[in-house]
Structure formats: structure tokens, C-alpha cells
């Protein structure tokens, strides 16, 4: 497992106090009321990798309820959770969402370019922001894989783990989708067409959701992806590491998740064999891989059940 070196002067300066979020930076397709709600949060940084690791925090602590920590998927940022933060706040939870190393506003990890290289920066950041406290950890896709690797190495950091659309469970015989390249295309319009295609192939089951907010979020996120050669998601590493995760493990997936397709119903048995304290798989009808965006009400209800709220 990669280790994060002692921070240099630039990294020490990155550990500044919280600053307000800027509503003007949010996608224009986001309804104004939601923009204002999200703008009530704070931006925090911790040392990590080649610079700073960026976190976003909303709400205040309630006695007996640790923060819910959200880790986004590959080629994403905290905005993968843009529809789910307010419901968590309404349920009385404080929310802490990271930009994973190499994505969003966070610097790349020092060594490596995959989920395993993110473990130490995240562990150090959580210890700094939540000293001595176990959080509720929720990870989507690559973020779920990263969360499991994190807890296999640092079990005291979380009291429960919720995996959302996580890959690398070893139940799929081969890759179930192919994405198109876009960076070489000469115009934003041509690139946007590829982004629509890729959203339909991997992220969303309903093509009617691809225009507007989904497309704006996706384009802004993939343009900031600095870790293009990730491979662990196409292995069985999650299934191999879950035996070292001692806390309760829950899983939430869209029934049409493009990573698994017809193999989706093999997941529950795979989780039961791998996770010592597996608490169950909830499948969301009508949703694909980006289940928390495509079916937010059903997902939020499933997440409340997993969190015990």
C-alpha cells in the first residue's frame, strides 16, 4: 500500500481552515434553491499526495450521529452526490464529501494512479477532520472500491460501509461496456456527443436524463480526471479485500448497472461470501450505474435504511 510522505511547505499551507462554497461554481442546470442549499457548505483541505485533498462539509453534528462521508466514482467529484446531500441533511446527518485524489479539485496521489494510491491520503485526511471518530462511509463505484481498501487497512475509521455500484466483485466474466474517447475531438459540440454516448453506455439507464444537469456535471468532472489509466476496477480486488473489512457492509445498486448487466443478481452471494458482516443488497428498479442520481428518492430511502436512520 502506498504511503503518503511527510507534507512539504506547500502541503502544510493547504491545511487551511474552512472556506464557504461558491454557488456560482455550481452547474447552471441545478435549480436555484438547490444551489443555495449546497452553497451553505464549507470547503476544507488536508495534505495529500502532490498537493491538497479537498473536502466539502455540510450541516452540524448531532449527538450520537457521526458524519456521513461520501466518496464519488471514477472521473467524478463530490457532485456525483449532488441530489443526495440535502436529504441527508434533512435526516439530521452531517455530510462530508471528498474529491478523491486526482479528481475534482484534489491533487493526484504521490505514487500510483489507482484506488490503492488514494488510501493513505484519505486515511490521513479523515484522522485530521474527524480525530478519533468512526464515520459512516458511503462509496460509489471507484469510491466504493477505494472505501473498502481504506477500511481493510484502517478499520477504525468507519463504523459501517455502504457500497454503491462498486466494481471488482469478480462475478463478471469480462468488461460489459466500451466508452468512446473524446479528448482528441476538435470542438466542444463533438465532445458533448461522445459524453452523451458514454453516459448512456455506463452511467444512466434512462437516456432522457442525459441532457441538462447530468451532462453538465459529467463534462465538468471528466475534464478534471488526472488518473486515466486505472485498472483495479476490472479485477476482483474488492472481493479479495472485503474479508479484511470487519464493520457491517451494505450494498445498493441499480438493477440495470452497466458494470454487471445480467450478472447483477450474482452480487448478493458474492458479497455474502466475501464480507464477514454483510447486511444485504438493495437493488433499485429502473436505475443504472449512477443510481443515486437516476433514482434519488428510492436511493435515499435505501441509504437511510442502510444507515439505520
Secondary structure, DSSP 4 states (H G I P E B T S, - for coil): ---PPPP-HHHHHH-PPPEE--GGGS-TTS-HHHHHHHHTSEEEEEEETTEEEEEEEES--BTTBPPEEEE--TT--GGGGTTTHHHHHHTT--EEEE--TTSTTSPPPSS-SSGGGGHHHHHHHHHHHSTT-PEEEEEETHHHHHHHHHHHH-GGGEEEEEEES----S--SS----PPP-TT-SSHHHHHHHHHHHIIIII-S-GGGSTTHHHHHHHHHHTT---TT--GGGTTHHHHHGGG--SEEEEEEETT-TTTGGGGGGHHHHHHHH-TTEEEEEEETT--SSHHHHTHHHHHHHHHHHHT-
